[in-house]
Amino acid sequence: MSTSTVASTGGSAATKARPADRIFKSLSTVAAVSIMVILAGVAIFLIVRALPAITASWTDNPSLDKDFTAGFANFWSYVGPLAFGTVWASLIALILATPVAIGIALFISHYSPRKLANALGYIVDLLAAVPSVVFGLWGIFVMRDFLLPLQQWLNANLGWIPFFGGEVTTTGSSIFTAAVVLAVMILPIITSISREIFLQTPKLHEEAALALGSTRWEMIRLAVFPYARSGMVSAILLGLGRALGETMAIAMILSPAVIVSFFVVTEGQNPQTVAANIALNFPIAEDLGRSALIGTGLVLFVISFAVNFLARMIVNRKPKAKKEDAVAADALSADAAEESPVALIHPDGDHGHVHAKRPDLHGKPGNSEGAGK
């Protein structure tokens, strides 16, 4: 049998899928399509149920001029402060959590002994399994009293900064306390992803930096961080996505109002978040009020989708080589070719044969062609 016949027979056998392969491919396709269908179904449900409140006249409708929707001119004036409070609390939590999470990830991956690193990794992962209501109780009974002196000190000594101004809280129920609890809740996500990214740094890069005389920190700064930059950004944005949708901890800790305020240590002047507002008001909401809450959920859905889409785009982004770097690389390659040992032996470019002399069998020098004669 000829080689072409065998190749064609093998190719046809390879292209013929087995029943198990076809079943697995079908299940995988159904699973992938179902994700898109579920996402589209959620979006359509939110849009359909939110349209009555979005298009309604809030000033002339008695159903919207009472309870938690009273006093607003339209849907956007109602959802605007809620969206601001959601993003504001999440950003403060992100600022507090990111340095700590990256520090923990670096300690686990590059500084701690192996046994301690494994134990710390398990502890950090266990934090992700703690329910948000437990974090809310911890924030009420522990963190409010613990952070109250710090908030009073910030107001007394740094009150000239707009963030720490206003009438300071007397109970600790401020956006600052809520953001600290949120920061603890998003620590496991940022730490776990950053740790895995740090561990994937090529060992050759780290060893090369250390061999050139770099300290441990210089090696991390020059070899680990450039490699893990996109992974760290995606981990931070995924942590932001978790903070945006948090409900119970914020609802239990915060003393909110539907306002736009940058004060972080005040009481009664804290902006409310979308998720907490839905959890608190949905039981008492009527038809249009429930539609308004679903509309705020639609806004939160769009914000969360945008954050996750941005994280995915950053992860898939490939760095573009600059034109100057390409020119420098070509010049370096040319210099290396000119200084190669073969070029030094044959500067005229005849690299086919190396006419080096060697001693013959009797110990006398001779050429390579007559050495065996």
C-alpha positions as a printed NumPy array, in Angstrom:
array([[  0.   ,   0.   ,   0.   ],
       [  1.439,   3.377,  -0.938],
       [  2.134,   6.164,   1.495],
       [ -0.531,   8.369,  -0.061],
       [ -3.112,   5.606,   0.342],
       [ -2.235,   5.152,   4.019],
       [ -2.331,   8.901,   4.601],
       [ -5.705,   9.236,   2.959],
       [ -7.08 ,   6.248,   4.89 ],
       [ -5.742,   7.593,   8.173],
       [ -7.085,  11.058,   7.411],
       [-10.568,   9.778,   6.666],
       [-10.549,   7.667,   9.838],
       [ -9.39 ,  10.635,  11.883],
       [-12.056,  12.926,  10.456],
       [-14.808,  10.414,  11.179],
       [-16.015,  11.346,  14.667],
       [-16.919,   8.674,  17.18 ],
       [-20.366,   8.674,  18.84 ],
       [-18.905,   9.741,  22.183],
       [-17.149,  12.694,  20.519],
       [-20.361,  13.783,  18.812],
       [-22.307,  13.547,  22.08 ],
       [-19.682,  15.57 ,  23.967],
       [-19.561,  18.211,  21.234],
       [-23.351,  18.493,  21.281],
       [-23.463,  18.866,  25.063],
       [-20.72 ,  21.491,  24.997],
       [-22.535,  23.432,  22.275],
       [-25.817,  23.307,  24.185],
       [-24.088,  24.512,  27.354],
       [-22.421,  27.427,  25.533],
       [-25.643,  28.444,  23.796],
       [-27.655,  28.159,  27.025],
       [-25.394,  30.697,  28.715],
       [-26.148,  33.221,  25.981],
       [-29.857,  32.401,  26.098],
       [-30.002,  32.842,  29.881],
       [-28.127,  36.156,  29.684],
       [-30.437,  37.41 ,  26.933],
       [-33.482,  36.208,  28.895],
       [-32.399,  38.107,  32.008],
       [-31.8  ,  41.268,  29.975],
       [-35.18 ,  41.009,  28.229],
       [-36.983,  40.388,  31.524],
       [-35.372,  43.439,  33.144],
       [-36.124,  45.674,  30.161],
       [-39.768,  44.585,  29.873],
       [-40.489,  44.891,  33.578],
       [-38.641,  48.21 ,  33.932],
       [-40.223,  50.017,  30.962],
       [-43.434,  51.067,  32.801],
       [-41.437,  52.937,  35.448],
       [-38.939,  54.351,  32.953],
       [-41.626,  55.762,  30.664],
       [-44.083,  56.831,  33.391],
       [-44.64 ,  60.44 ,  34.482],
       [-43.429,  60.432,  38.066],
       [-44.83 ,  63.838,  38.988],
       [-48.419,  63.037,  37.921],
       [-48.624,  59.399,  38.999],
       [-49.923,  58.781,  42.55 ],
       [-48.351,  55.304,  42.616],
       [-44.889,  56.846,  42.265],
       [-45.467,  59.795,  44.585],
       [-45.254,  57.783,  47.797],
       [-42.91 ,  55.615,  49.837],
       [-39.383,  55.306,  48.484],
       [-40.161,  56.83 ,  45.046],
       [-41.708,  60.063,  46.345],
       [-40.117,  63.392,  45.462],
       [-38.366,  62.371,  42.237],
       [-39.091,  63.984,  38.89 ],
       [-38.428,  60.873,  36.792],
       [-36.775,  57.489,  36.819],
       [-33.302,  58.804,  36.026],
       [-33.301,  61.266,  38.919],
       [-34.149,  58.304,  41.159],
       [-31.616,  55.811,  39.825],
       [-28.772,  58.317,  39.408],
       [-27.9  ,  58.673,  43.136],
       [-28.248,  54.901,  43.585],
       [-25.834,  54.185,  40.745],
       [-23.438,  56.762,  42.172],
       [-23.605,  55.189,  45.642],
       [-22.946,  51.742,  44.204],
       [-19.886,  52.838,  42.252],
       [-18.625,  55.093,  45.068],
       [-18.746,  52.411,  47.779],
       [-17.171,  49.867,  45.435],
       [-14.328,  52.209,  44.466],
       [-13.495,  52.948,  48.108],
       [-13.498,  49.222,  48.862],
       [-11.276,  48.615,  45.834],
       [ -8.77 ,  51.262,  46.934],
       [ -8.579,  49.657,  50.376],
       [ -8.472,  46.038,  49.214],
       [ -6.127,  46.136,  46.212],
       [ -2.782,  46.849,  47.982],
       [ -3.566,  44.346,  50.729],
       [ -4.658,  41.643,  48.285],
       [ -1.598,  42.047,  46.045],
       [  0.663,  42.061,  49.116],
       [ -0.895,  38.823,  50.385],
       [ -0.571,  37.242,  46.946],
       [  3.105,  38.226,  46.701],
       [  3.821,  36.913,  50.19 ],
       [  2.189,  33.573,  49.419],
       [  3.856,  33.164,  46.028],
       [  7.372,  34.536,  46.612],
       [  8.178,  35.058,  50.297],
       [  6.495,  32.587,  52.632],
       [  7.649,  28.976,  53.19 ],
       [  5.754,  26.304,  51.29 ],
       [  3.766,  24.972,  54.263],
       [  2.777,  28.455,  55.411],
       [  1.888,  29.432,  51.847],
       [ -0.468,  26.457,  51.527],
       [ -2.165,  27.276,  54.842],
       [ -2.577,  30.956,  53.944],
       [ -3.943,  30.031,  50.526],
       [ -6.615,  27.836,  52.142],
       [ -7.558,  30.579,  54.604],
       [ -7.891,  33.188,  51.869],
       [-10.013,  30.838,  49.77 ],
       [-12.246,  30.111,  52.772],
       [-13.064,  33.808,  53.09 ],
       [-14.916,  33.576,  49.778],
       [-17.268,  30.982,  51.307],
       [-18.408,  33.214,  54.188],
       [-21.986,  34.452,  53.563],
       [-22.479,  38.179,  53.174],
       [-24.933,  38.266,  56.082],
       [-22.123,  37.071,  58.363],
       [-19.939,  39.917,  57.126],
       [-22.859,  42.259,  57.782],
       [-23.187,  41.07 ,  61.385],
       [-19.441,  41.384,  61.836],
       [-19.597,  44.921,  60.504],
       [-22.464,  45.886,  62.848],
       [-21.134,  44.444,  66.091],
       [-17.372,  44.74 ,  65.573],
       [-16.269,  47.119,  62.823],
       [-18.633,  50.   ,  63.6  ],
       [-17.287,  50.447,  67.121],
       [-13.739,  49.594,  66.071],
       [-13.605,  52.185,  63.263],
       [-15.532,  54.933,  65.081],
       [-12.444,  56.518,  66.776],
       [-10.589,  56.494,  63.459],
       [-13.483,  58.22 ,  61.694],
       [-13.734,  60.864,  64.413],
       [ -9.973,  61.454,  64.196],
       [-10.158,  61.805,  60.399],
       [-12.988,  64.316,  60.726],
       [-11.207,  66.324,  63.422],
       [ -7.758,  66.421,  61.823],
       [ -8.412,  65.992,  58.11 ],
       [-11.839,  67.595,  57.91 ],
       [-10.481,  70.184,  55.491],
       [-10.364,  67.391,  52.91 ],
       [-13.876,  67.208,  51.403],
       [-14.073,  63.427,  51.81 ],
       [-13.667,  63.618,  55.595],
       [-15.813,  66.707,  56.181],
       [-19.404,  67.019,  57.305],
       [-21.006,  66.01 ,  60.571],
       [-19.113,  62.953,  61.795],
       [-21.017,  59.778,  62.609],
       [-21.758,  58.888,  66.216],
       [-22.61 ,  55.224,  65.636],
       [-20.102,  54.218,  62.957],
       [-22.777,  53.582,  60.301],
       [-20.954,  55.332,  57.482],
       [-19.885,  54.584,  53.961],
       [-16.332,  54.169,  55.293],
       [-17.334,  51.248,  57.535],
       [-19.332,  49.665,  54.73 ],
       [-16.38 ,  50.037,  52.336],
       [-14.006,  48.37 ,  54.815],
       [-16.35 ,  45.376,  55.085],
       [-16.679,  45.299,  51.294],
       [-12.88 ,  45.367,  50.988],
       [-12.607,  42.269,  53.191],
       [-15.263,  40.547,  51.09 ],
       [-13.451,  41.105,  47.776],
       [-10.004,  40.211,  49.16 ],
       [-10.297,  36.489,  48.259],
       [-11.084,  37.157,  44.592],
       [ -8.221,  39.584,  43.99 ],
       [ -5.763,  37.585,  46.098],
       [ -6.512,  34.204,  44.517],
       [ -6.302,  35.397,  40.915],
       [ -3.189,  37.513,  41.552],
       [ -1.483,  34.62 ,  43.347],
       [ -2.068,  32.26 ,  40.427],
       [ -0.813,  34.867,  37.959],
       [  2.341,  35.473,  40.021],
       [  3.052,  31.741,  40.179],
       [  2.855,  31.502,  36.379],
       [  5.731,  33.938,  35.879],
       [  8.496,  32.087,  33.96 ],
       [ 11.17 ,  30.927,  36.383],
       [ 13.828,  31.758,  33.817],
       [ 12.885,  35.448,  34.014],
       [ 13.077,  35.463,  37.802],
       [ 16.381,  33.572,  37.895],
       [ 17.856,  35.855,  35.24 ],
       [ 16.936,  38.947,  37.261],
       [ 18.454,  37.447,  40.414],
       [ 21.586,  36.378,  38.533],
       [ 22.096,  39.976,  37.378],
       [ 22.253,  41.09 ,  41.012],
       [ 18.664,  42.149,  41.582],
       [ 17.174,  41.965,  45.05 ],
       [ 13.978,  40.018,  45.641],
       [ 11.869,  43.167,  45.354],
       [ 13.699,  44.305,  42.205],
       [ 13.13 ,  40.876,  40.681],
       [  9.398,  41.14 ,  41.441],
       [  9.225,  44.658,  40.065],
       [ 11.171,  43.891,  36.878],
       [ 10.111,  40.308,  36.107],
       [  6.851,  39.467,  37.919],
       [  4.821,  42.666,  37.664],
       [  5.321,  43.206,  33.893],
       [  4.28 ,  39.62 ,  33.224],
       [  1.266,  39.749,  35.564],
       [  0.038,  43.273,  34.824],
       [ -2.996,  42.317,  32.739],
       [ -3.902,  39.519,  35.16 ],
       [ -3.778,  41.889,  38.135],
       [ -5.994,  44.416,  36.357],
       [ -8.538,  41.737,  35.506],
       [ -8.489,  40.48 ,  39.116],
       [ -9.134,  44.003,  40.396],
       [-12.019,  44.504,  37.978],
       [-13.546,  41.157,  38.927],
       [-13.329,  42.212,  42.568],
       [-15.071,  45.427,  41.587],
       [-17.828,  43.38 ,  39.966],
       [-18.317,  41.477,  43.23 ],
       [-18.484,  44.702,  45.223],
       [-21.037,  46.254,  42.847],
       [-23.575,  43.518,  43.491],
       [-23.183,  43.201,  47.251],
       [-26.479,  43.528,  49.109],
       [-26.901,  42.374,  52.684],
       [-23.692,  43.704,  54.225],
       [-24.394,  47.216,  52.904],
       [-28.067,  47.068,  53.882],
       [-27.184,  46.005,  57.45 ],
       [-24.334,  48.462,  58.068],
       [-25.13 ,  51.639,  56.172],
       [-27.394,  54.457,  57.288],
       [-28.295,  55.598,  53.771],
       [-30.175,  58.221,  51.805],
       [-30.865,  58.515,  48.078],
       [-28.42 ,  61.372,  47.579],
       [-25.091,  62.12 ,  45.914],
       [-22.491,  62.757,  48.601],
       [-18.722,  62.333,  48.705],
       [-18.56 ,  62.365,  52.521],
       [-17.294,  59.052,  53.902],
       [-17.492,  59.518,  57.689],
       [-20.922,  61.074,  58.063],
       [-24.197,  59.589,  59.241],
       [-27.459,  60.087,  57.37 ],
       [-25.621,  61.574,  54.368],
       [-24.403,  58.293,  52.894],
       [-25.447,  57.41 ,  49.347],
       [-27.447,  54.22 ,  49.011],
       [-26.462,  51.363,  46.7  ],
       [-28.725,  49.758,  44.102],
       [-28.61 ,  46.233,  45.533],
       [-29.244,  47.319,  49.123],
       [-32.087,  49.608,  48.027],
       [-33.801,  46.73 ,  46.224],
       [-33.417,  44.416,  49.213],
       [-34.847,  46.98 ,  51.645],
       [-37.784,  48.266,  49.566],
       [-38.936,  45.327,  47.449],
       [-41.195,  43.826,  50.173],
       [-43.232,  47.042,  50.434],
       [-43.202,  47.939,  46.731],
       [-46.371,  47.987,  44.632],
       [-46.737,  47.681,  40.858],
       [-44.921,  50.772,  39.576],
       [-42.646,  50.875,  42.608],
       [-41.602,  47.296,  41.911],
       [-41.045,  48.251,  38.29 ],
       [-38.827,  51.128,  39.412],
       [-36.75 ,  48.754,  41.55 ],
       [-36.397,  46.357,  38.629],
       [-35.274,  49.322,  36.538],
       [-32.515,  50.063,  39.036],
       [-31.569,  46.391,  38.767],
       [-31.31 ,  46.848,  35.002],
       [-28.878,  49.73 ,  35.525],
       [-26.812,  47.578,  37.899],
       [-26.869,  44.78 ,  35.315],
       [-25.451,  47.128,  32.686],
       [-22.74 ,  48.417,  35.039],
       [-21.683,  44.904,  36.072],
       [-21.684,  43.715,  32.464],
       [-19.523,  46.672,  31.43 ],
       [-17.014,  45.972,  34.23 ],
       [-16.716,  42.284,  33.331],
       [-16.466,  43.087,  29.62 ],
       [-13.651,  45.54 ,  30.374],
       [-11.834,  42.89 ,  32.423],
       [-12.128,  40.363,  29.605],
       [-10.903,  42.892,  27.056],
       [ -7.845,  43.69 ,  29.173],
       [ -7.013,  40.   ,  29.624],
       [ -7.214,  39.328,  25.873],
       [ -5.293,  42.43 ,  24.897],
       [ -1.945,  41.809,  23.236],
       [  0.769,  44.447,  23.609],
       [  1.71 ,  46.126,  20.352],
       [  5.388,  46.415,  19.583],
       [  6.513,  49.959,  18.996],
       [  8.202,  50.866,  15.735],
       [ 11.324,  52.032,  17.554],
       [ 11.558,  48.693,  19.389],
       [ 11.297,  46.782,  16.104],
       [ 14.059,  48.888,  14.521],
       [ 16.273,  48.393,  17.561],
       [ 15.673,  44.637,  17.489],
       [ 16.618,  44.459,  13.788],
       [ 19.788,  46.436,  14.431],
       [ 20.688,  44.193,  17.351],
       [ 20.141,  41.077,  15.211],
       [ 22.385,  42.51 ,  12.481],
       [ 25.15 ,  43.294,  14.977],
       [ 24.912,  39.808,  16.436],
       [ 25.18 ,  38.247,  12.972],
       [ 28.261,  40.316,  12.142],
       [ 29.982,  39.337,  15.413],
       [ 29.209,  35.593,  15.201],
       [ 32.194,  33.171,  15.268],
       [ 31.419,  31.895,  11.772],
       [ 31.457,  35.438,  10.412],
       [ 34.835,  36.065,  12.037],
       [ 36.304,  32.902,  10.443],
       [ 34.795,  33.624,   7.009],
       [ 34.113,  37.344,   6.623],
       [ 33.508,  36.773,   2.919],
       [ 30.403,  34.764,   3.707],
       [ 31.714,  31.256,   2.77 ],
       [ 30.247,  29.339,   5.68 ],
       [ 29.986,  25.977,   3.919],
       [ 33.386,  24.569,   5.025],
       [ 35.711,  25.4  ,   7.876],
       [ 39.283,  24.709,   6.681],
       [ 40.868,  24.414,  10.099],
       [ 44.113,  22.446,  10.287],
       [ 44.633,  19.543,  12.656],
       [ 47.537,  17.187,  13.318],
       [ 47.825,  14.016,  11.28 ],
       [ 48.123,  10.495,  12.656],
       [ 51.883,  10.883,  13.162],
       [ 51.553,  14.138,  15.107],
       [ 52.622,  16.364,  12.205],
       [ 50.369,  19.208,  11.179],
       [ 48.401,  18.67 ,   8.055],
       [ 45.212,  19.724,   6.397],
       [ 41.859,  18.144,   7.005],
       [ 41.751,  16.46 ,   3.603],
       [ 45.078,  14.623,   3.881],
       [ 45.041,  13.846,   7.566],
       [ 44.229,  10.206,   7.053],
       [ 46.766,   9.538,   4.32 ]])
